[in-house]
Amino acid sequence: MRDLLQRRLGAFDVLAHDDACPAHVRRAAVALVVVEEGHGAEACGIARLPRWSTEPALLLTLRASGMRQHAGQWALPGGRIDRDETPEQTALRELREEVGLELGSDALLGRLDDYVTRSGYAITPLVFWGGDTARALQPNPQEVASVHRVPVAELMREDAPILEHIPQSPRPVLGMPLGSGWIAAPTAVFLYQFREVCIADRATRVAHFEQPLFAWK
């Protein structure tokens, strides 16, 4: 699985903003961490799927209720890129600070397209291999209410993605189903492109997808 992901990400022609962002756009990075075994996914209403002998899953967090922004929402570990940091360094730092996961730079498999949010961030998604290292996570209660291992097979559901058209934008709002609920963009955008590039082997772009109205701030 690790070799497959690395090959597909290596062949993907990433659309990156890097230093080309307008001055008012801030830079951020998030980590998509692939771990072995999907145990713990039942906490968000997902039945474990038996067709994977070793079930790959992605780490997903539920943000703490006391957060000033996007409290109680599903999110990938990540945050704003500090001065003199690379996106990779930011993602690794946020993994350590948010969920207590220590990974080295050798765990990096590749990156997906940057995505500019309505709140003024250009977010770089980086894909890491976590293997079986995520068995003893220690979420920071100030930032993370809980950590979940979501089976990659959940991203392949027939009802994914969810597309909604709103009068406020000509672009479709993208969501991804999760159990009996759903995840909003931008997190949904990264999960969807991971599915397309890494699992389905399709070079699908995502910059044109919209966020729901509640994320426009």
N, C-alpha and C positions, 0 to 999 in steps of 0.2 A: 504494500500500500504506500509506504513512504517513497519508494523509487518511482512508482507510478505518478504520484502527486508532483514530485520534483521534476520529472520529465515534462509533464503537461504544463506546469508553471514556467519552466525554462523555455518552452516553445511559444508561450503566450506573449504577444507584443503589447506591453503595458502602455496605457495612456497615463502619463504622469505630469503633474503640474510643476513639481520641484521648485525652481526659482522663478517660474513664470507667473506666479500668483499675483493678483492685484494687491496693493498695499493694505487694503481693508480686510483681506481674507487671511485668517489665521490658519496655521498648520497644525494638524493632529494626526495621530496614528492609532490604529487598533490592531489587536492580535486575534487571528483565527487559529486556535490551537487544536490540532488533531490528536486525539488520544485513543488508546486502545480500550475497548469495552465500553458499553453504553450504560453500565450500572448507574443508577441514580436518576436516570431520565424519567422514571415513573413519577417523580415528584412534580413534574409539570404535566401529568396526565398522558404520557406517552408509553404505550406498551412496548416492551423490548422485542425487537424483531429477530426471529431465530435464524433467518437465512444467512447471517454473517457468522462465520466460525469465530473470528475475532472481530467484534463489531466496532468499526471506527465511529467516533463521535466528535463533536465540537464542543468546546467549553463556552458556556453562555452564562452571564450573570443577570441577576435581578437587582437593580439599583436600590440602595437603601432609601427608606421613606423620608429621611431627613435631608437628602441632597437638595441643593438650591435649584438645580436644573434637572429635568427629566426624572424626577423621583419616581420610584416604583416601576420603571420601565425596563424591558429587556435590553441588554447591551452586551457588547463585546468588551473585554478588558482594553483600556486605552485611555488616551488623554492628549492634552496639548503638548506639542513639541517644544521643549525648552531651548533656550539659546545655546547654540553650538552642539545640539543633539541631532543625530540622524533619526529618521523614522524608525529604523530598527532598534536603536538604543532606547527610544521612547517606549516602544511596544514592550521591550524586555523589562524596562523599569516599571511600567504600569502593571505588568503581570506579577512582578514581585510585590509591588505595593498593594495591589487590589486583592489578589487571591493567594499570595504567598508561594507562587510557583517560580522556581529558579531555573531558567533555561539559558544556554549559551548561544553564541552567534552561529554555532554549527547546527542548531536546530532550525534555522531559517530555511524554508523550502522555496520561497519566492514571494511575489507580490501581485496584487490585482490592481485594477484601475483606481486612480484617485477619484473621489466623489466630493463635490462641493455642496454643502448643506445650506438650507435657508437661514440658518443662524450664523453663517459667515465663516465656516470652516472648510478647508480642503483636507479631507481625511484620506490617509494612505493605509490601506489594509494589507497586512503582512501575514503570511501563512507559515506556521511553525509546526514542527513535529514534537508532540509531547510524549508519545509512546505510552508507557504505563506509569509515568511520573506523576500523574494527577490523582493519585489515590489518597493523598493526605494534604489536601488543600486547606489553607488557613485564610478564609476571606476576612478582609478588613471591615469590621461592622460599621464604620463610619461611611463607607462607600458602597458596600455590597451586602445585600440582605441574604442572598443565597447564590450558590454556584450549581449549575446543572450540566450534565453531559447529555447532549442531544444527539441521538443517532443520526449519522449522515443519511441513512435511508429515509428519515423523516423529511428531508429536503426534497426527496424525489416523489412526494405525493402527487397524485393526479390533479389535485385541486391547487397546486402551487405553480406559479405565483398567483396571488390575488391582485387583480387590477381594478382600480376604481377611477372613474372620471368625475372631476369636480368642476364647477363653473369658474372657480378662481384661477384655473391654470389649464393650458392646452395639453399639458403632459399628464400621462396616467400615473396615479398614485400606486406605488408597489408595496405589497405586504406579503409576508410568508406565513402560512398556517403553522401552528405549533400546538399539538394536542387538539383541544377543543377551542383554542383561541388563535391569536395571530400576533405577529411581530411587525412593527412599523419600520419604514425606512427612516434613517439610513442603515440601521443594522440589517434590515431585510434585504437591502441592496447588496450588501457584502455576502450574505448567506446565499442569495440567488446566484451571484456571479461565481462564487465558489462552486456551487452545484454545477453550473454550466461549464466552467473551464476545467475544473479538477475531476468531476465525476462523469459528466456527459461528454466531455472533450469537445465543447463548442465554444468558439471565441465570441461570446456574447457580450455586448456593451451595455452599460447601465447608467451612463451619465444623463440620459434623457428621462429617467424615472423621477417622479415627483414624490415629495414627502406629504404626509397628512397635515392638515391645518394646525393641529396642536403642536407640531414641530417647527412652525414658522417663527420661532423666536429663541 
